[in-house]
Amino acid sequence: MNPETTISVTRLRREIHSLLDNLPPEGLIITNRGRPVAQILPCHMKPEDMIGRLKGEFEIHGDIYSTGITWEATKDPNE
C-alpha cells in the first residue's frame, strides 16, 4: 500500500469533498484500523457521456410520480 494513496475512514469522513475533488488517477485505498477495506477509483467517463446511457434498458410500469395513496392533508376539510 502506497501511503500517499491510503487514507483512514476517519479522515475520509472529515475530508470527503476535498478528497473527491482531488482524487489521484490511481484512486484511494480506505483503511479501517490499518486494514484496507475499500477502494475509491476515479470515473473515467465524462458526466455528459452518462446521460441517456440506460435508455431502453428498463420499462416503467404505472405512475412513477404517485404512491397511489390519497393523503388526508390533500383532502378538502369541508368534505
C-alpha positions in Angstrom: 0.0 0.0 0.0 1.3 3.4 -1.0 0.9 5.8 1.9 0.1 8.6 -0.4 -3.0 6.8 -1.7 -4.1 5.3 1.6 -6.5 7.1 3.9 -8.3 6.2 7.1 -12.1 6.0 7.4 -11.9 8.8 10.0 -10.1 11.2 7.6 -12.3 10.2 4.7 -15.4 11.2 6.7 -13.8 14.6 7.6 -12.4 15.4 4.2 -14.6 13.6 1.7 -15.4 16.6 -0.6 -11.9 17.8 -1.0 -10.6 14.2 -1.4 -13.0 13.6 -4.2 -12.2 16.9 -5.9 -8.5 16.0 -5.9 -8.8 12.2 -6.4 -5.5 10.9 -7.8 -5.6 8.8 -11.0 -4.7 5.6 -9.1 -7.6 6.2 -6.6 -7.5 5.9 -2.8 -7.5 2.9 -0.5 -9.6 3.3 2.5 -8.4 1.7 5.7 -10.1 0.8 9.0 -7.7 0.3 11.9 -4.9 -0.1 9.4 -6.5 -2.8 7.3 -7.7 -2.0 3.7 -11.5 -2.2 3.4 -12.4 -0.3 0.3 -11.0 1.5 -2.8 -12.3 4.7 -4.5 -11.4 4.9 -8.1 -11.9 7.9 -10.5 -14.7 7.6 -13.0 -13.1 7.9 -16.5 -16.4 8.7 -18.1 -17.4 12.4 -18.7 -20.7 13.2 -17.0 -22.3 14.2 -20.3 -21.5 10.7 -21.7 -23.6 9.2 -18.9 -26.8 11.0 -20.0 -29.2 8.5 -21.7 -26.9 5.5 -21.2 -29.7 3.4 -19.8 -32.2 4.2 -22.5 -34.1 1.1 -23.5 -32.6 -0.9 -20.6 -35.8 -1.0 -18.4 -39.5 -0.3 -18.5 -41.6 1.9 -16.3 -44.9 0.4 -15.1 -47.6 2.7 -13.6 -47.3 6.2 -12.4 -43.8 6.9 -11.0 -44.9 10.3 -9.6 -47.6 8.9 -7.3 -47.8 6.4 -4.5 -51.4 5.8 -5.3 -52.4 6.8 -1.8 -54.7 9.8 -1.1 -53.3 11.8 1.8 -55.5 13.3 4.4 -53.7 16.6 4.0 -54.7 16.9 0.4 -58.4 16.4 1.0 -60.8 19.3 1.3 -61.6 19.8 5.0 -65.2 20.6 4.2 -66.0 17.2 2.7 
